[in-house]
Amino acid sequence: MYNSSSRFWKMASCLPLATAAFSLSAQQPVYLPVDSGQHETGIWTFHQEHILGTSLEFSVRAANLSEAERAEAAVLAVFDHDDALLSTWRVDSEVSRWAKTRFEPVTVSPELFEVLAAFDSWRERTGGALDASVEAATRLWRSTTAEDRVPSDREIAVAIEAMQQPHWTLNREHRTATRLSDVPLALASFTKSYISSHAADAALKAGATGIMLNVGGDVIVRGNLTQLVAVADPLADSENDPAMEHVVVRDRAVATSGSYRRGFELAAATRTHAPQFSHLIDPRTAQPASHVLSSTVIARDAVTAGALATAFSILPVDESRKLAASVPDLQYLLVLAGGEQIRSASWPQAPGFRPAAFAPFTSAVPSTGLWNPAFELILDLTLPRIDDFRYRRPYVAVWIEDA
């Protein structure tokens, strides 16, 4: 079970926003006013570590703290339940036990069946760019670069042959899955999105009227909540640099994938913005995909956002555009290796929002002889309207650059 002693803050405090401004994840939520026409409620923010191998921050709009805590319990129960089914890191999980079987139809949980079916669907739709068996190539690159070498042509060919064979078959009538190969599988690119979506649904069923989940940088917003989401700059020198830009989302999921933080390197490699070899590997070639630094996708559902964020980091840009056109209401932002940015026509860039920043000294500020321009600070600040001490409106974050 997960540790239930989470920290929470009612949104009358700026502490969650300070946390968001300096988080390490790819995108972070910032709270905006919601004009629902209904009686206003409070928003509570909770934080948990070691959820699906990452951190979890979520905000709940509810009538009172008791209902917010019920929503929190529902969210954590889903993560606990689904992780026991779908985690490939746990030897006792359902998927780990199933993966050890061979050529035997096994009745599996609805959750595992849906995840395997999603992989089948997206493998076909992406022309093989998404494939759970890419784990075979990932392990090859991890082992060879640890030996300070790249894989040989023969090793690459063996990995491609292994990945291109069928790895399971599904029977919908009996809800069985039959394992067909010994090739290792990695399901994390779907399971995080899938479980997070279940958790958001559970929060709303438990009484929350709005929910935001931020699971390791992937964001889901549902119900009576609007979010300003900060998208990280893959060319930034450090992970806490100002965001590249912001988008406003409601009833959407935002996912980012990219090659700019994680990857493989030889001992003599000189690190710049990105690792020498991306951790994202094309299953069709067993080669790291590095032509796209980051792909951010906004979609109606979390699984689609997560799947296409990964696929767009692997596919050629023209193929990504074609695939995006086949998905309703999809929006994306690609940052190529050379720094070029490619946005979908409907990319919802937030107008007029900019972080607070240190500004150069100007003559408009009278000099007292004690003024130090290095510490001059300009703030864009929106204060919350407080109707009474019990209810608080969500508010706009102010980001402050570290001197």
GIGI-V490557 format. One record per helix or strand of 3 or more residues. SS is the DSSP state (H for helix, E for strand). FROM is the first residue (numbers start at 1). TO is the last residue. If there is no record, write none. Layout:
((SS	FROM	TO) (SS	FROM	TO))
This chain:
((E	7	10) (H	15	21) (E	27	31) (E	42	51) (E	54	62) (H	65	86) (H	94	99) (H	110	125) (H	132	146) (H	153	164) (E	168	171) (E	176	179) (H	188	205) (E	210	215) (E	218	223) (E	227	231) (E	245	249) (E	252	258) (E	292	299) (H	302	312) (H	317	325) (E	331	336) (E	341	343) (E	356	358) (H	373	375))
